[in-house]
C-alpha cells in the first residue's frame, strides 16, 4: 500500500485474497498412462469386459502394468461411459 493511497478497502483485499486462494486450489491435470488406450478401453468396456479383463489386456498386449481399480477409476471419469450408464 502506497502512502498516497490512504484509504484501505477491506472488501477489495478480501476479494484479492480469495482469488489467489482459488487459483492455488485449482487441480492440475496429469496425463494418464491409460490415455493412449482410451478408445480401446471404452470399446472393450462397452462390449462387456470387466476392469480386471482390461487390466490383464493392458499387461499382456501393451506391457502396461496397472491395477484393476486404477482402470475402474479412469473409466468412471470418462464422459462417454458415464452417459452410456444413465
One Martini backbone bead per residue (centre of mass of N, CA, C, O) as a GRO file, in nm:
protein
   86
    1UNK     BB    1   0.095   0.037   0.025
    2UNK     BB    2   0.068   0.356  -0.036
    3UNK     BB    3   0.079   0.685   0.082
    4UNK     BB    4  -0.136   0.808  -0.122
    5UNK     BB    5  -0.308   0.554  -0.023
    6UNK     BB    6  -0.519   0.580   0.261
    7UNK     BB    7  -0.728   0.385   0.168
    8UNK     BB    8  -0.901   0.100   0.293
    9UNK     BB    9  -1.018  -0.198   0.123
   10UNK     BB   10  -1.143  -0.487   0.244
   11UNK     BB   11  -1.301  -0.610   0.004
   12UNK     BB   12  -1.069  -0.608  -0.202
   13UNK     BB   13  -0.873  -0.782  -0.036
   14UNK     BB   14  -1.050  -1.031  -0.008
   15UNK     BB   15  -1.085  -1.082  -0.311
   16UNK     BB   16  -0.781  -1.116  -0.371
   17UNK     BB   17  -0.736  -1.358  -0.182
   18UNK     BB   18  -0.954  -1.550  -0.302
   19UNK     BB   19  -0.832  -1.563  -0.583
   20UNK     BB   20  -0.559  -1.686  -0.503
   21UNK     BB   21  -0.676  -1.940  -0.363
   22UNK     BB   22  -0.827  -2.053  -0.613
   23UNK     BB   23  -0.572  -2.091  -0.788
   24UNK     BB   24  -0.430  -2.290  -0.586
   25UNK     BB   25  -0.674  -2.513  -0.596
   26UNK     BB   26  -0.628  -2.602  -0.860
   27UNK     BB   27  -0.640  -2.868  -1.065
   28UNK     BB   28  -0.405  -3.069  -1.202
   29UNK     BB   29  -0.338  -3.219  -1.503
   30UNK     BB   30  -0.261  -3.554  -1.560
   31UNK     BB   31  -0.134  -3.773  -1.759
   32UNK     BB   32  -0.229  -4.075  -1.856
   33UNK     BB   33  -0.141  -4.396  -1.942
   34UNK     BB   34  -0.443  -4.457  -2.063
   35UNK     BB   35  -0.485  -4.253  -2.302
   36UNK     BB   36  -0.375  -4.431  -2.540
   37UNK     BB   37  -0.629  -4.657  -2.470
   38UNK     BB   38  -0.918  -4.537  -2.467
   39UNK     BB   39  -1.078  -4.656  -2.707
   40UNK     BB   40  -1.035  -4.956  -2.633
   41UNK     BB   41  -1.150  -4.949  -2.346
   42UNK     BB   42  -1.433  -4.853  -2.420
   43UNK     BB   43  -1.509  -5.078  -2.619
   44UNK     BB   44  -1.466  -5.318  -2.419
   45UNK     BB   45  -1.661  -5.221  -2.199
   46UNK     BB   46  -1.917  -5.212  -2.388
   47UNK     BB   47  -1.874  -5.532  -2.452
   48UNK     BB   48  -1.814  -5.653  -2.128
   49UNK     BB   49  -1.567  -5.582  -1.984
   50UNK     BB   50  -1.368  -5.595  -1.729
   51UNK     BB   51  -1.128  -5.447  -1.540
   52UNK     BB   52  -0.953  -5.702  -1.523
   53UNK     BB   53  -0.942  -5.750  -1.827
   54UNK     BB   54  -0.809  -5.478  -1.898
   55UNK     BB   55  -0.554  -5.512  -1.727
   56UNK     BB   56  -0.459  -5.769  -1.874
   57UNK     BB   57  -0.446  -5.648  -2.159
   58UNK     BB   58  -0.232  -5.434  -2.092
   59UNK     BB   59  -0.016  -5.634  -1.997
   60UNK     BB   60  -0.001  -5.818  -2.258
   61UNK     BB   61  -0.011  -5.599  -2.507
   62UNK     BB   62   0.151  -5.324  -2.350
   63UNK     BB   63   0.316  -5.338  -2.086
   64UNK     BB   64   0.084  -5.229  -1.869
   65UNK     BB   65   0.095  -5.186  -1.525
   66UNK     BB   66  -0.226  -5.214  -1.381
   67UNK     BB   67  -0.482  -5.178  -1.185
   68UNK     BB   68  -0.810  -5.234  -1.165
   69UNK     BB   69  -0.885  -4.970  -1.005
   70UNK     BB   70  -0.754  -4.775  -1.208
   71UNK     BB   71  -0.938  -4.841  -1.443
   72UNK     BB   72  -1.202  -4.770  -1.303
   73UNK     BB   73  -1.139  -4.470  -1.242
   74UNK     BB   74  -1.087  -4.385  -1.534
   75UNK     BB   75  -1.370  -4.467  -1.653
   76UNK     BB   76  -1.549  -4.285  -1.461
   77UNK     BB   77  -1.431  -4.005  -1.597
   78UNK     BB   78  -1.568  -4.069  -1.857
   79UNK     BB   79  -1.818  -3.944  -2.063
   80UNK     BB   80  -1.893  -4.193  -2.250
   81UNK     BB   81  -1.973  -4.380  -1.997
   82UNK     BB   82  -2.168  -4.204  -1.825
   83UNK     BB   83  -2.393  -4.184  -2.047
   84UNK     BB   84  -2.445  -4.496  -2.084
   85UNK     BB   85  -2.547  -4.551  -1.779
   86UNK     BB   86  -2.820  -4.362  -1.784
   0.00000   0.00000   0.00000
